[in-house]
């Protein structure tokens, strides 16, 4: 039973989130799927080259990379970029 969420310890491995309950069971916790650069740009309402230029020019911090060294954008990354770039959509 997962009612005791205050007794969970979450561990992040790559893009997967796992939680140990106080009973020692390892449970996978659903997290939002990361987005590639094109999908992230679409969510932000800008073009892919614009998003990459912002990162290259240091206007926003770079994001995590997957095992193939491709950028992966999380929901938190998108929120941060919107705030840094003044996007209100």
RAFEN-V972311 format. One record per pair of residues at least 24 apart in sequence whose C-alpha atoms are under 10 Angstrom apart, sorted by sequence separation. I is the first residue (numbers start at 1). J is the second residue. D is the distance in Angstrom with one decimal. If there is no record, write none. Layout:
I,J,D
I,J,D
This chain:
60,84,6.7
2,27,9.6
59,84,7.9
60,85,7.7
55,81,9.8
59,85,7.8
54,81,9.5
36,65,9.7
34,64,9.8
36,66,9.9
51,81,9.4
40,71,10.0
54,85,8.9
34,66,9.8
40,72,8.6
41,73,9.7
37,70,8.5
39,72,9.8
40,73,6.5
36,70,7.7
37,71,6.4
39,73,8.8
40,74,8.7
44,78,7.3
36,71,6.3
37,72,6.9
40,75,9.2
43,78,8.0
44,79,9.2
35,71,8.4
36,72,5.2
37,73,7.1
34,71,9.4
35,72,5.5
36,73,6.3
40,77,9.2
41,78,9.1
44,81,8.4
45,82,10.0
34,72,5.7
35,73,5.0
36,74,9.2
40,78,7.2
44,82,7.1
33,72,9.4
34,73,5.4
35,74,6.5
43,82,10.0
33,73,9.0
34,74,4.9
35,75,8.4
33,74,7.4
34,75,7.5
44,85,10.0
46,87,9.8
32,74,7.5
33,75,8.7
35,77,9.9
45,87,8.6
31,74,9.6
32,75,7.3
34,77,9.7
35,78,9.5
44,87,7.5
31,75,9.8
44,88,9.3
45,89,7.9
44,89,7.6
43,89,9.1
15,64,9.8
14,64,9.4
15,65,9.9
14,65,9.2
15,66,8.3
14,66,7.6
14,67,8.8
15,72,9.2
15,74,9.3
